[in-house]
């Protein structure tokens, strides 16, 4: 009996295999068709994903280019601002020294009027010369005034006097100075009127 039981399970397995196999074949065909349909959908999805990636790449590239251009503009503005700040600082420092220059020139004028020509006068003259030479390296120069035509962008007319040449500067009360074409102090002058 044991042999029969052994034979029966094998027969049952064969029958189970036969029942499974016919059902498996149609499922495989449907799966293959579904896979083909999914493959087409996958290609469309890949194309859409590729188009999206290309669009994002172009957007990021444009963004990068704009950022680089903005950074270059920032560097240029920063360099300009630093240069302007330096020039403004030089002008302010020189403007703060103008009263000292005026006082040294007054001291030399007083010494010349008194006829004093000693070592102290020579020292003051050398100090003034050294100071002016040092400031010239920064573009410091005196605005030409005496005998020149009056220019409202360079001169400040505080007095008028009748004369032969209208607009001619007759006297300078206070010298004017500029640093690299920017006036730091206007010359106070007397002008010939008509």
Order of alpha helices (4+ residues) and beta strands (2+ residues): alpha-alpha-beta-beta-beta-beta-beta-beta
